[in-house]
């Protein structure tokens, strides 16, 4: 005669075993699939409790909520982190150049400004970093004040709508587009600096996003029109940089929120990458003739 150890009771009245743990008798069951489940395998649900397998299946098949730009809605927060970071970097660079020059009003005298502002001839000579660094330089307190106010007003909402990654791409590629326009069509030895090109890109992006949301783009268009007029009438402003940033921002935003960029977010990101590649190729070709 063989002795048997302790274990779950057998017989017609015995409790069923957990589907995932056969050694655990249970009187509980998943309210979705009906399989027996022990307390460790159940998760609270709006009605009853679901087993971990059903919870995992629901997570896999549930469609992810996305913003108008295709970013996961959970990736957005009420804090425009990218916009705040961009403003902080611009202000920090301005303070450093002002300290270096010994003057906030004549900070362009800083050797750091002259080493990093955008001069097409210098880009052609291999100093490609100027395409980006020039976008974080400003000539005097008024210049940076106007640009940072515009960046905050435009960026805080665009970032929340597009998501951090797509908003960052809109800003960065617009900056590159503004610099590309200057290199292609500007005077080879004339220096250009400022975040205005990227800010104009945000203006263009705002128009596209408002149209995608079926909201009136009228106020945004009026703002752009006023700024374009000011660009042509106030001496010293970079017409090429402003218009280059605006056109690039329109193209980038359209790639993100229209067509396959909305339904297949990765496609939109690839399209933006393609725009950036085209800009780099244009600069490379222009550099051969400068």
LUMMARVO-805131 format. One line per 2 residues: number of its first residue (from 1); for each residue x, y, z of C-alpha. Coordinates in steps of 0.5 Angstrom, whole numbers. Layout:
N
NUM) X Y Z  ...;
***
This chain:
290
1) 0 0 0  3 7 -2;
3) 2 13 2  0 19 -1;
5) 2 26 1  -2 32 2;
7) -6 35 -4  -12 38 -6;
9) -18 34 -5  -21 30 -11;
11) -28 28 -13  -34 31 -16;
13) -34 37 -11  -27 39 -11;
15) -25 46 -13  -23 47 -20;
17) -15 48 -21  -12 55 -23;
19) -11 55 -31  -4 58 -30;
21) -3 54 -23  -6 47 -23;
23) -3 46 -16  -8 51 -14;
25) -15 50 -13  -20 56 -13;
27) -27 58 -14  -25 64 -17;
29) -26 65 -25  -24 70 -30;
31) -30 74 -32  -28 75 -39;
33) -26 68 -41  -29 64 -36;
35) -23 60 -34  -21 58 -27;
37) -16 63 -24  -13 64 -17;
39) -12 71 -14  -5 72 -16;
41) -7 71 -23  -13 76 -23;
43) -13 83 -24  -19 88 -22;
45) -24 90 -28  -30 95 -29;
47) -34 88 -28  -31 83 -24;
49) -24 81 -25  -20 79 -31;
51) -14 74 -32  -7 76 -33;
53) -8 73 -40  -14 77 -42;
55) -11 83 -39  -5 82 -44;
57) -9 80 -50  -13 87 -49;
59) -7 91 -48  -4 88 -55;
61) -11 89 -59  -13 96 -56;
63) -11 101 -61  -7 106 -58;
65) -9 113 -58  -5 118 -62;
67) -5 126 -63  -6 129 -69;
69) 1 128 -71  1 121 -70;
71) 5 121 -63  2 116 -57;
73) -3 121 -53  1 118 -47;
75) 7 121 -49  5 128 -48;
77) 4 132 -42  2 139 -40;
79) 9 141 -39  12 143 -46;
81) 19 140 -44  22 141 -51;
83) 20 149 -51  23 150 -44;
85) 29 147 -46  30 151 -52;
87) 29 157 -49  34 156 -43;
89) 39 154 -48  38 160 -52;
91) 38 165 -46  44 161 -43;
93) 48 162 -50  46 169 -50;
95) 48 170 -43  55 167 -45;
97) 56 171 -51  54 178 -47;
99) 59 176 -42  65 174 -47;
101) 64 181 -50  63 185 -44;
103) 56 188 -47  49 185 -47;
105) 48 190 -53  54 189 -57;
107) 54 181 -55  56 180 -63;
109) 63 182 -61  64 176 -57;
111) 69 171 -61  64 166 -60;
113) 59 169 -64  64 170 -70;
115) 66 163 -69  59 160 -70;
117) 54 165 -73  52 163 -80;
119) 57 165 -86  56 161 -93;
121) 63 161 -95  65 158 -88;
123) 60 153 -89  63 151 -96;
125) 70 151 -92  67 145 -88;
127) 64 148 -82  58 145 -83;
129) 56 146 -75  54 153 -77;
131) 48 151 -80  46 149 -73;
133) 49 154 -68  47 160 -71;
135) 40 159 -69  42 159 -62;
137) 45 166 -63  42 173 -62;
139) 44 180 -63  42 184 -57;
141) 37 183 -52  31 185 -56;
143) 33 180 -61  33 174 -56;
145) 27 177 -53  22 177 -59;
147) 24 170 -61  24 167 -54;
149) 17 170 -53  15 168 -60;
151) 18 161 -59  14 160 -52;
153) 7 162 -55  8 158 -61;
155) 11 152 -58  8 151 -52;
157) 1 148 -56  5 145 -62;
159) 9 141 -57  3 138 -54;
161) -1 137 -60  5 134 -64;
163) 9 130 -58  16 132 -56;
165) 19 128 -62  15 131 -67;
167) 15 138 -65  23 137 -64;
169) 24 135 -71  19 141 -73;
171) 24 146 -70  30 143 -72;
173) 29 141 -79  26 148 -80;
175) 32 151 -77  36 147 -82;
177) 31 149 -88  33 157 -86;
179) 40 156 -86  40 152 -92;
181) 36 158 -96  41 163 -93;
183) 47 158 -96  44 157 -103;
185) 42 164 -104  45 169 -99;
187) 51 173 -100  57 168 -99;
189) 61 173 -94  55 176 -90;
191) 54 173 -83  47 171 -81;
193) 44 169 -74  38 168 -70;
195) 32 163 -68  28 167 -73;
197) 28 161 -78  26 156 -73;
199) 20 160 -70  18 162 -77;
201) 18 154 -78  13 153 -72;
203) 9 159 -75  8 154 -82;
205) 7 148 -77  1 151 -74;
207) -2 153 -80  -2 146 -82;
209) -4 143 -75  -10 148 -75;
211) -12 146 -82  -12 138 -80;
213) -16 140 -74  -21 143 -78;
215) -20 150 -74  -19 156 -77;
217) -12 158 -79  -14 165 -80;
219) -11 168 -74  -4 164 -75;
221) -4 166 -83  -5 174 -80;
223) 1 173 -76  5 170 -81;
225) 3 176 -86  5 181 -81;
227) 12 178 -79  13 177 -87;
229) 12 184 -88  16 186 -82;
231) 22 182 -85  22 186 -91;
233) 21 192 -88  26 192 -82;
235) 33 193 -84  38 187 -82;
237) 33 182 -82  34 175 -86;
239) 29 175 -91  32 168 -94;
241) 32 165 -87  25 167 -85;
243) 22 164 -91  27 158 -91;
245) 24 156 -84  17 158 -86;
247) 17 153 -92  21 148 -89;
249) 16 148 -83  10 147 -88;
251) 13 141 -91  15 138 -84;
253) 8 139 -81  5 136 -87;
255) 9 130 -87  7 129 -80;
257) 0 130 -80  -3 129 -87;
259) -3 122 -91  1 116 -89;
261) 4 120 -83  -2 120 -79;
263) -4 113 -80  3 110 -80;
265) 7 115 -76  14 111 -78;
267) 12 113 -85  11 121 -83;
269) 18 121 -79  21 118 -85;
271) 19 123 -89  21 128 -85;
273) 28 125 -85  28 125 -92;
275) 27 133 -92  33 133 -88;
277) 37 129 -93  35 134 -98;
279) 37 140 -95  44 137 -93;
281) 45 135 -100  43 142 -103;
283) 48 145 -98  53 140 -100;
285) 52 142 -108  52 149 -106;
287) 59 148 -102  62 146 -109;
289) 61 152 -112  62 157 -107;
***
